Amino acid sequence: MATLAKGGRTNTLGFFLRLLGGIPFLFVGFRFYGVDEMGRFAAAFVVIEIFALICALGEKRGLAQRLTDGAEDHEASPANLVFDGLLTSLVFSLIACAVLVLFPVIIFPSGTNSDYDMWMIAAIPAFALTEILLAAQAYRYDIATTVRARAVVEPWTKSLLVAGLFFVPTLAAGGIALAFLASIYAALFTALWSFLKTYGLPKGWRPRPRYLANMTSRALPLIGADVIERGTRLLDVFLLGQFTSAGTVGIYWFAKEVVSLPQKLKTSFEPILSPVITKNLKIGNMAAIAAQVRQVGFWIIALQFGIALMLAIPGEAVMGLGGPAIVGGTGALAILLAAEVIASMAVVSEGVLVYIARKRNLLISVGVITLQAALTVGFILLAQHLNYGEGFQAAGAATALFIALGVSSLIKAIVLKTLLKAPVSNWRWALVYAAAPAVVVGYGFTFLPEWVEIVIGGPAILAVYIWVIWKRGFGEEDKVLFRKSVVPAADNDTSGSSKTV
């Protein structure tokens, strides 16, 4: 639990760094380049990320298990095992790039902003390889590299370049695409540098086609789980791109990017949770896994709920950062924030199910994303039939996501509880006690100028919420998240408790 707390603490810091680095990209992109241009970029980005997740071969979680069980032969040194994954991922990435080059309509349904946009396809191998390298670092409990790559280097490279390229006449039209591509490769080199220092170069490594084929085959359930879990956050944008205008996609994308900030809190614990779970599974300590799920689940929902309140209550002011045309997406923003809070249980549960019930988890995920697709298309078409504007169409897609994630959380929590034979719920009534005064404070700030809402009101909402949740919701076992000097109470402790030293 101390290890989980340390990893989560480091990545939560990364959340705030990502917040600072990501806002300039949104502001500059929408204010300088325009809503339609950002909408076309968003439609391309979701396709790139889905292809990259497929090409990562489920190694974000599968690598931890391969490294845990990997000392089966003399060729399975840690560096060699990671290079097996990197090689296979690179091959799949090159195939994916070729497919998108041949059929660009898949990635650019509404056209391109410039000739430079096609270069975005080259981000797929870099994105996939970075996922594997960061998973390897997480296995060694190095979460700082993930923070540097994903929360500092990537967002700040993107934000600085998108602003700078706007003033370069020959590159201005492709500024968004070029800034994105540069940021992905900057993150790759950051991860690679740390990986080489930690693992070094492989020794005696050579491609083993049969082993790589078996590895890919075993990874299929993990690939499906990763793609579907992330796909639920991207499918709505993809479908909006197919059924609506680039402007609608742009409005919705702005809201999604704001929501991605608290969404990262869920993934803050994921890299460090995987190796901890695999090691407990190896010794059959199911009670410890259930305790970790409950504890981490509460940490995530407690932090997320506060961030969601901070962003949702002054929602119009937040959306207004992108310009007047974006404010119509305020309803979608509120629904998306609620969806991420309700999804926290599904994410933590899936972190265990992918190891103990891969096929069952995959079937549930397929059912959930199918439900989301049907609801998204249905709500979009209904809004269009009723002649509702872009904001309502965006809200329809957000509502479909909310319902799908709620169903996913409920089903996966029930399945995990049955398999572990222990409770796994992350809900506590203290969340309501903390939210009530925060809402009152936030409502008061809505009567003030928008800049006051954001600069003073947002932090005030979060401060009130944190103070109450700390007093009413956090026990001693919860406060370990905020302490730097902690050790597990005992090696065989299954209660999730810790003590200071």
Backbone torsions as a table, in degrees:
resi	resn	phi	psi	omega
1	MET	NA	-34.9	176.7
2	ALA	-63.9	-39.3	178.0
3	THR	-64.0	-43.8	177.7
4	LEU	-61.0	-41.9	-179.3
5	ALA	-63.5	-43.4	-179.7
6	LYS	-63.5	-46.0	179.2
7	GLY	-63.4	-43.2	178.9
8	GLY	-65.6	-37.8	179.0
9	ARG	-62.4	-45.7	179.9
10	THR	-62.4	-44.0	-178.0
11	ASN	-73.9	-28.0	175.6
12	THR	-66.8	-37.3	172.3
13	LEU	-59.8	-40.6	177.7
14	GLY	-61.2	-32.0	177.0
15	PHE	-58.4	-46.4	-178.6
16	PHE	-68.8	-35.4	176.1
17	LEU	-66.0	-39.3	178.4
18	ARG	-66.0	-37.5	176.9
19	LEU	-57.3	-47.7	-178.5
20	LEU	-66.6	-35.3	-177.9
21	GLY	-81.9	-27.0	-175.6
22	GLY	-84.0	-31.4	-177.1
23	ILE	-60.5	-43.5	179.1
24	PRO	-58.4	-37.4	179.2
25	PHE	-62.4	-44.3	178.1
26	LEU	-63.3	-47.3	-177.2
27	PHE	-62.0	-50.9	-178.5
28	VAL	-66.0	-43.6	-177.9
29	GLY	-59.3	-48.4	-176.4
30	PHE	-78.8	-35.5	-178.7
31	ARG	-78.4	-39.9	-176.1
32	PHE	-87.5	-46.3	-172.4
33	TYR	-91.8	-37.0	177.0
34	GLY	117.1	160.0	-177.3
35	VAL	-67.0	-45.0	-178.5
36	ASP	-64.0	-40.7	-179.6
37	GLU	-63.9	-42.3	177.7
38	MET	-70.0	-30.2	176.2
39	GLY	-65.1	-42.6	177.9
40	ARG	-66.5	-38.0	175.8
41	PHE	-62.2	-43.1	-178.1
42	ALA	-61.8	-43.6	180.0
43	ALA	-61.0	-37.7	178.6
44	ALA	-72.9	-39.5	-176.6
45	PHE	-61.2	-42.6	-176.6
46	VAL	-65.0	-36.0	177.9
47	VAL	-67.4	-42.2	179.1
48	ILE	-60.7	-44.5	-177.0
49	GLU	-67.1	-39.3	178.5
50	ILE	-63.7	-46.4	178.1
51	PHE	-61.5	-39.5	-179.2
52	ALA	-66.3	-38.5	178.6
53	LEU	-65.2	-38.9	176.3
54	ILE	-61.9	-44.7	-177.0
55	CYS	-71.0	-19.3	176.4
56	ALA	-74.7	-10.2	171.1
57	LEU	60.2	30.9	177.5
58	GLY	69.3	12.5	-175.3
59	GLU	-69.9	-15.4	178.1
60	LYS	-56.5	-34.7	176.4
61	ARG	-116.2	-31.8	-177.6
62	GLY	-67.5	-29.9	-178.7
63	LEU	-63.1	-36.2	179.6
64	ALA	-59.5	-41.6	179.7
65	GLN	-71.4	-37.9	178.4
66	ARG	-65.0	-38.7	178.5
67	LEU	-71.9	-34.5	177.7
68	THR	-65.4	-40.8	-177.1
69	ASP	-101.4	12.8	-165.8
70	GLY	-83.7	-4.0	-177.2
71	ALA	-85.9	44.1	-176.3
72	GLU	-85.0	-26.5	178.8
73	ASP	-148.2	169.5	-173.0
74	HIS	-68.9	-15.8	-179.2
75	GLU	-89.2	-5.0	-172.7
76	ALA	-97.3	43.9	173.3
77	SER	-66.1	157.4	-177.8
78	PRO	-53.5	-47.4	-179.2
79	ALA	-62.0	-39.7	179.9
80	ASN	-64.4	-41.7	179.5
81	LEU	-63.4	-39.4	178.7
82	VAL	-67.0	-40.6	179.6
83	PHE	-66.4	-30.6	173.0
84	ASP	-57.2	-47.0	179.7
85	GLY	-66.3	-40.2	-179.4
86	LEU	-63.3	-43.7	-179.6
87	LEU	-63.4	-48.3	-179.2
88	THR	-62.6	-41.6	178.9
89	SER	-62.4	-40.9	-180.0
90	LEU	-63.1	-40.9	178.8
91	VAL	-62.0	-47.9	179.3
92	PHE	-63.7	-35.5	-179.2
93	SER	-65.2	-41.3	179.9
94	LEU	-65.5	-36.7	176.6
95	ILE	-65.2	-43.3	179.5
96	ALA	-61.9	-41.5	178.9
97	CYS	-62.0	-41.2	179.9
98	ALA	-63.0	-40.8	179.5
99	VAL	-61.9	-44.7	-177.9
100	LEU	-71.1	-31.5	175.9
101	VAL	-66.6	-39.1	179.8
102	LEU	-73.5	-31.9	-177.5
103	PHE	-127.6	70.6	-175.2
104	PRO	-65.4	-17.6	-179.8
105	VAL	-63.0	-24.0	178.5
106	ILE	-62.8	-40.2	-173.9
107	ILE	-96.4	-23.0	-179.2
108	PHE	-126.4	69.3	-177.9
109	PRO	-64.9	-25.5	-179.4
110	SER	-109.2	18.1	-178.8
111	GLY	89.6	-178.5	-177.8
112	THR	-114.1	161.7	175.4
113	ASN	-84.5	-29.4	-178.8
114	SER	-162.7	174.8	177.7
115	ASP	-67.8	-20.3	-179.6
116	TYR	-72.8	-17.4	-174.7
117	ASP	-61.1	-32.3	-179.3
118	MET	-61.6	-24.3	179.4
119	TRP	-69.0	-15.2	177.5
120	MET	-59.7	-28.0	-179.9
121	ILE	-59.1	-30.9	-179.0
122	ALA	-67.8	-7.0	177.7
123	ALA	-75.4	-19.2	-174.5
124	ILE	-59.0	-53.7	179.8
125	PRO	-62.3	-38.9	-179.9
126	ALA	-64.3	-42.7	179.7
127	PHE	-62.1	-46.8	-177.2
128	ALA	-66.0	-44.4	-179.3
129	LEU	-65.8	-36.2	177.7
130	THR	-62.5	-40.6	178.4
131	GLU	-58.2	-42.0	-178.7
132	ILE	-69.7	-43.8	179.8
133	LEU	-62.7	-40.6	178.9
134	LEU	-69.2	-34.0	176.2
135	ALA	-65.1	-37.6	177.7
136	ALA	-64.7	-41.2	177.8
137	GLN	-66.4	-38.4	179.8
138	ALA	-64.0	-32.3	178.3
139	TYR	-62.6	-29.4	175.9
140	ARG	-91.5	15.5	-180.0
141	TYR	62.5	26.6	176.1
142	ASP	-96.8	92.5	178.3
143	ILE	-92.6	-17.9	-179.6
144	ALA	-59.4	-34.6	178.9
145	THR	-65.9	-39.4	176.3
146	THR	-61.2	-42.0	178.5
147	VAL	-62.5	-46.7	-179.8
148	ARG	-61.1	-46.1	-174.8
149	ALA	-71.5	-50.7	-171.7
150	ARG	-89.0	-28.0	-173.8
151	ALA	-106.6	-15.9	-179.6
152	VAL	-117.1	-64.1	-173.3
153	VAL	-63.6	-51.6	-175.0
154	GLU	-63.3	-56.2	-176.8
155	PRO	-65.9	-38.0	-178.0
156	TRP	-72.8	-35.4	174.7
157	THR	-61.0	-44.6	-179.4
158	LYS	-64.6	-44.2	-177.6
159	SER	-67.5	-43.9	-178.2
160	LEU	-67.7	-41.3	-178.0
161	LEU	-71.9	-38.5	-178.5
162	VAL	-64.4	-31.1	176.2
163	ALA	-76.7	-45.3	-177.3
164	GLY	-66.1	-41.8	-177.4
165	LEU	-68.2	-22.8	179.1
166	PHE	-60.8	-27.1	-177.3
167	PHE	-98.5	9.3	174.5
168	VAL	-104.5	105.3	-171.5
169	PRO	-50.7	-43.3	-175.6
170	THR	-74.2	-17.2	-176.3
171	LEU	-116.5	-5.9	-172.3
172	ALA	-56.8	-42.9	-176.9
173	ALA	-63.2	-31.3	-179.1
174	GLY	-102.1	18.3	-175.7
175	GLY	-58.2	-41.9	-177.8
176	ILE	-65.2	-48.3	-177.6
177	ALA	-64.7	-44.5	-177.4
178	LEU	-68.2	-38.4	177.9
179	ALA	-63.9	-41.9	178.4
180	PHE	-62.3	-47.6	-177.4
181	LEU	-62.5	-43.2	179.8
182	ALA	-63.7	-37.3	-178.6
183	SER	-67.6	-36.8	180.0
184	ILE	-66.6	-42.1	179.7
185	TYR	-73.4	-30.6	175.5
186	ALA	-64.3	-40.1	177.0
187	ALA	-65.5	-38.4	178.3
188	LEU	-60.4	-47.9	-177.9
189	PHE	-67.5	-32.0	176.4
190	THR	-64.7	-45.4	178.7
191	ALA	-66.6	-40.3	-178.5
192	LEU	-64.4	-39.7	179.3
193	TRP	-59.6	-47.7	179.6
194	SER	-66.5	-38.7	-179.7
195	PHE	-61.6	-45.4	-178.5
196	LEU	-65.4	-34.0	177.4
197	LYS	-70.0	-33.4	-176.6
198	THR	-83.2	-48.3	-173.5
199	TYR	-102.5	-27.3	-174.5
200	GLY	76.0	-176.9	177.6
201	LEU	-79.7	151.1	178.9
202	PRO	-67.5	152.9	179.9
203	LYS	-120.1	124.2	-179.8
204	GLY	68.9	19.4	-177.8
205	TRP	-79.6	141.5	174.0
206	ARG	-149.7	149.3	177.9
207	PRO	-61.8	133.2	177.9
208	ARG	-120.0	92.7	-172.5
209	PRO	-52.5	-42.6	-178.0
210	ARG	-66.4	-42.9	179.3
211	TYR	-64.2	-42.8	-178.7
212	LEU	-65.5	-36.2	177.5
213	ALA	-66.4	-42.9	177.5
214	ASN	-64.6	-39.8	178.5
215	MET	-61.7	-43.0	179.1
216	THR	-65.1	-40.9	179.5
217	SER	-63.0	-45.4	179.1
218	ARG	-66.1	-24.7	-176.3
219	ALA	-82.3	-8.8	-174.2
220	LEU	-55.7	-45.6	176.9
221	PRO	-61.8	-37.0	178.0
222	LEU	-68.1	-40.3	177.1
223	ILE	-59.4	-47.1	179.5
224	GLY	-59.9	-43.9	-179.6
225	ALA	-63.3	-45.3	-179.4
226	ASP	-63.4	-46.8	-176.6
227	VAL	-66.0	-41.5	-178.3
228	ILE	-71.5	-41.3	179.1
229	GLU	-60.2	-46.6	178.0
230	ARG	-75.5	-31.2	-179.6
231	GLY	-62.7	-30.6	177.5
232	THR	-64.2	-23.9	177.9
233	ARG	-89.8	-10.3	-176.3
234	LEU	-116.0	-22.6	-176.8
235	LEU	-59.4	-40.0	-178.8
236	ASP	-61.8	-41.4	178.3
237	VAL	-65.4	-42.0	179.7
238	PHE	-61.5	-46.0	-178.6
239	LEU	-68.6	-36.5	174.5
240	LEU	-60.7	-37.8	177.9
241	GLY	-64.9	-30.2	-179.5
242	GLN	-82.6	-31.3	-171.7
243	PHE	-110.8	-10.4	-177.5
244	THR	-131.3	-172.3	-177.9
245	SER	-84.9	166.2	176.6
246	ALA	-63.2	-31.4	178.3
247	GLY	-63.8	-42.7	178.1
248	THR	-63.3	-42.6	177.8
249	VAL	-61.2	-40.6	-179.5
250	GLY	-62.2	-44.5	178.5
251	ILE	-61.0	-47.3	-178.0
252	TYR	-66.5	-37.9	-178.9
253	TRP	-64.6	-38.0	177.7
254	PHE	-59.7	-47.0	178.3
255	ALA	-61.4	-41.4	-179.5
256	LYS	-64.0	-38.4	-179.7
257	GLU	-68.5	-37.3	175.0
258	VAL	-63.1	-42.9	-178.6
259	VAL	-69.5	-26.7	-179.1
260	SER	-63.8	-19.0	179.9
261	LEU	-68.0	-55.2	174.4
262	PRO	-68.4	-25.9	178.5
263	GLN	-60.6	-33.7	-180.0
264	LYS	-63.8	-21.0	178.4
265	LEU	-62.7	-31.8	177.5
266	LYS	-66.0	-42.2	-178.5
267	THR	-79.4	-5.2	178.2
268	SER	-60.3	-34.9	-176.5
269	PHE	-97.9	-14.2	-173.5
270	GLU	-61.0	-45.7	-178.5
271	PRO	-61.7	-37.8	-177.6
272	ILE	-84.6	-21.9	-179.0
273	LEU	-71.6	-36.6	-176.1
274	SER	-59.4	-52.9	179.6
275	PRO	-64.7	-32.9	178.7
276	VAL	-65.8	-42.7	179.7
277	ILE	-65.5	-46.0	-176.8
278	THR	-62.5	-35.0	-179.7
279	LYS	-73.4	-35.0	175.2
280	ASN	-71.1	-34.2	177.3
281	LEU	-64.8	-36.4	-177.3
282	LYS	-63.5	-31.2	179.1
283	ILE	-101.2	4.2	176.1
284	GLY	71.6	26.7	-177.5
285	ASN	-89.7	76.3	-176.9
286	MET	-68.6	-33.5	-180.0
287	ALA	-63.5	-39.2	178.4
288	ALA	-65.3	-39.1	179.6
289	ILE	-63.6	-43.6	178.6
290	ALA	-61.5	-41.1	178.6
291	ALA	-63.7	-39.5	179.1
292	GLN	-67.3	-38.4	178.1
293	VAL	-63.7	-45.8	179.0
294	ARG	-62.0	-45.3	-175.7
295	GLN	-67.5	-52.2	-178.7
296	VAL	-65.1	-38.5	177.7
297	GLY	-58.8	-41.1	178.9
298	PHE	-70.4	-42.4	176.8
299	TRP	-54.4	-45.1	-176.8
300	ILE	-65.7	-51.1	-175.5
301	ILE	-67.3	-33.5	179.3
302	ALA	-65.5	-46.1	179.2
303	LEU	-68.9	-42.1	-177.8
304	GLN	-64.6	-41.2	-177.3
305	PHE	-61.6	-42.0	178.4
306	GLY	-63.9	-44.2	178.1
307	ILE	-63.4	-39.9	179.7
308	ALA	-62.1	-42.8	177.5
309	LEU	-62.8	-41.4	-179.0
310	MET	-61.6	-33.1	-177.8
311	LEU	-93.2	-30.6	-174.2
312	ALA	-80.9	-40.8	-175.8
313	ILE	-63.3	-48.0	172.9
314	PRO	-90.6	41.7	-172.2
315	GLY	-57.8	-42.9	-179.1
316	GLU	-63.2	-39.7	178.7
317	ALA	-66.2	-39.9	179.2
318	VAL	-64.2	-48.1	179.5
319	MET	-65.9	-29.9	179.4
320	GLY	-64.0	-16.4	176.4
321	LEU	-59.8	-28.6	-179.7
322	GLY	-86.8	-4.1	-179.8
323	GLY	115.5	162.7	-177.8
324	PRO	-56.8	-32.9	-177.6
325	ALA	-68.0	-16.4	-175.5
326	ILE	-90.4	-19.8	-173.4
327	VAL	-59.3	-27.5	179.7
328	GLY	-62.3	-12.7	179.3
329	GLY	-93.5	13.7	-178.2
330	THR	-61.7	-40.6	178.1
331	GLY	-61.1	-42.4	178.1
332	ALA	-62.8	-38.2	178.9
333	LEU	-60.3	-47.7	-179.0
334	ALA	-61.5	-42.7	-179.1
335	ILE	-67.2	-40.5	180.0
336	LEU	-65.1	-38.6	177.7
337	LEU	-63.8	-42.1	177.4
338	ALA	-64.3	-37.1	-179.6
339	ALA	-63.7	-39.8	-179.6
340	GLU	-68.1	-34.9	177.3
341	VAL	-65.0	-45.9	-177.0
342	ILE	-70.8	-20.2	-178.1
343	ALA	-81.5	-10.2	-173.8
344	SER	-59.4	-37.3	-179.3
345	MET	-66.7	-38.5	179.9
346	ALA	-64.7	-40.6	-176.9
347	VAL	-66.4	-45.1	-179.5
348	VAL	-68.0	-40.6	178.9
349	SER	-62.6	-42.6	-179.3
350	GLU	-65.0	-28.9	178.0
351	GLY	-59.4	-23.4	176.8
352	VAL	-99.3	-40.6	-175.8
353	LEU	-61.1	-30.8	-178.9
354	VAL	-65.8	-14.8	178.3
355	TYR	-101.9	-33.3	-174.2
356	ILE	-107.8	-13.2	179.0
357	ALA	-152.2	61.1	-172.5
358	ARG	-58.4	-50.0	-175.0
359	LYS	-68.8	-39.4	178.9
360	ARG	-65.1	-41.7	177.8
361	ASN	-62.3	-40.8	179.8
362	LEU	-64.2	-42.3	179.0
363	LEU	-62.4	-41.8	177.6
364	ILE	-62.0	-44.2	-178.9
365	SER	-63.5	-40.6	177.7
366	VAL	-61.9	-43.6	178.4
367	GLY	-62.1	-40.5	-178.5
368	VAL	-67.4	-44.7	-177.9
369	ILE	-71.1	-29.0	174.4
370	THR	-66.3	-43.3	176.2
371	LEU	-59.7	-44.5	-179.7
372	GLN	-62.2	-43.5	-179.5
373	ALA	-60.5	-46.2	-179.1
374	ALA	-63.2	-44.1	-179.9
375	LEU	-67.0	-40.0	-179.1
376	THR	-61.6	-51.1	179.5
377	VAL	-61.9	-42.4	-179.6
378	GLY	-62.0	-45.3	-179.4
379	PHE	-68.1	-37.8	178.0
380	ILE	-63.6	-48.7	-179.2
381	LEU	-64.3	-36.6	177.9
382	LEU	-64.3	-43.6	178.8
383	ALA	-63.4	-39.2	177.9
384	GLN	-67.9	-38.9	178.6
385	HIS	-62.7	-35.7	-179.7
386	LEU	-87.4	5.5	179.3
387	ASN	61.1	34.3	176.0
388	TYR	-80.8	154.1	-175.5
389	GLY	-79.8	-172.7	-175.5
390	GLU	-60.3	-38.2	-178.9
391	GLY	-62.0	-39.4	179.8
392	PHE	-71.8	-36.2	177.6
393	GLN	-65.2	-39.3	177.0
394	ALA	-65.4	-40.7	179.0
395	ALA	-64.3	-33.6	177.6
396	GLY	-63.8	-42.6	177.2
397	ALA	-64.5	-39.0	179.0
398	ALA	-65.3	-39.2	179.5
399	THR	-64.4	-40.5	177.6
400	ALA	-60.7	-41.2	178.3
401	LEU	-65.0	-41.6	179.8
402	PHE	-59.6	-46.5	-179.4
403	ILE	-64.4	-45.2	-177.8
404	ALA	-63.0	-43.6	-179.2
405	LEU	-69.5	-33.0	176.1
406	GLY	-64.4	-43.7	177.9
407	VAL	-63.5	-42.6	-179.8
408	SER	-61.5	-45.4	-179.9
409	SER	-60.6	-44.5	-177.3
410	LEU	-64.0	-49.6	-175.8
411	ILE	-67.2	-45.8	-176.3
412	LYS	-68.2	-34.7	176.8
413	ALA	-65.4	-40.8	179.1
414	ILE	-64.2	-44.6	-179.8
415	VAL	-63.1	-44.5	-178.7
416	LEU	-65.5	-41.1	178.2
417	LYS	-59.4	-40.5	179.8
418	THR	-65.8	-42.7	-176.8
419	LEU	-72.2	-38.4	-179.1
420	LEU	-84.9	-14.8	-178.0
421	LYS	56.9	41.7	179.5
422	ALA	-158.9	150.5	179.5
423	PRO	-66.0	147.2	-178.5
424	VAL	-131.3	2.9	-174.1
425	SER	-63.4	142.2	178.4
426	ASN	-104.7	6.2	-176.2
427	TRP	-82.8	136.5	172.1
428	ARG	-140.3	141.7	-177.9
429	TRP	-65.9	-17.0	177.5
430	ALA	-59.6	-24.5	177.5
431	LEU	-61.2	-39.6	179.0
432	VAL	-69.4	-43.6	179.4
433	TYR	-59.1	-37.7	-178.4
434	ALA	-76.9	-33.6	-177.4
435	ALA	-70.7	-36.2	-173.7
436	ALA	-56.6	-55.8	179.4
437	PRO	-66.4	-30.6	178.7
438	ALA	-65.1	-38.4	178.2
439	VAL	-65.5	-41.7	179.3
440	VAL	-61.4	-46.4	178.8
441	VAL	-61.9	-45.2	-179.5
442	GLY	-63.4	-39.6	179.4
443	TYR	-60.9	-38.3	178.0
444	GLY	-61.6	-36.5	-179.3
445	PHE	-74.0	-16.9	179.8
446	THR	-68.3	-14.9	178.5
447	PHE	-86.7	-3.7	-177.8
448	LEU	-101.5	168.5	178.7
449	PRO	-55.4	153.5	-173.6
450	GLU	-60.7	-38.1	-178.5
451	TRP	-66.0	-30.9	176.8
452	VAL	-70.7	-39.0	177.1
453	GLU	-55.5	-45.5	-174.9
454	ILE	-78.5	-51.1	-171.9
455	VAL	-73.0	-39.4	-177.3
456	ILE	-108.0	-45.3	-176.7
457	GLY	-62.6	-45.6	-179.8
458	GLY	-57.8	-54.6	177.3
459	PRO	-60.5	-33.8	179.3
460	ALA	-65.7	-41.7	177.3
461	ILE	-58.9	-48.9	-178.2
462	LEU	-64.7	-38.9	-179.0
463	ALA	-64.3	-44.4	178.9
464	VAL	-63.1	-45.2	-179.9
465	TYR	-60.1	-47.9	-177.7
466	ILE	-63.4	-40.4	-178.9
467	TRP	-61.2	-44.3	-177.9
468	VAL	-71.4	-43.0	-178.0
469	ILE	-66.7	-32.2	177.1
470	TRP	-66.3	-40.9	-177.6
471	LYS	-78.0	-40.9	-171.8
472	ARG	-102.0	-22.3	-172.0
473	GLY	-112.7	-28.5	-174.7
474	PHE	-93.8	120.0	171.3
475	GLY	-88.8	-177.4	-179.6
476	GLU	-61.3	-35.8	-179.0
477	GLU	-70.1	-23.2	178.3
478	ASP	-81.3	-34.7	-174.0
479	LYS	-71.4	-8.9	176.0
480	VAL	-59.4	-25.0	179.4
481	LEU	-60.2	-29.0	-174.0
482	PHE	-104.4	9.8	179.1
483	ARG	-109.9	138.7	-177.8
484	LYS	-87.0	-27.6	-176.5
485	SER	-107.7	89.9	-179.1
486	VAL	-137.1	149.5	173.0
487	VAL	-137.2	154.9	175.9
488	PRO	-60.1	145.8	-179.9
489	ALA	-63.7	-36.1	177.8
490	ALA	-163.6	154.4	-177.7
491	ASP	-62.1	-31.1	-177.1
492	ASN	-103.3	17.6	-178.6
493	ASP	-68.1	130.1	-179.9
494	THR	-116.1	5.6	-177.8
495	SER	-92.4	-10.3	-179.9
496	GLY	81.3	9.4	-178.4
497	SER	-83.9	161.1	179.4
498	SER	-144.0	167.7	176.3
499	LYS	-140.9	152.4	-178.3
500	THR	-79.8	158.5	178.4
501	VAL	-130.1	NA	NA
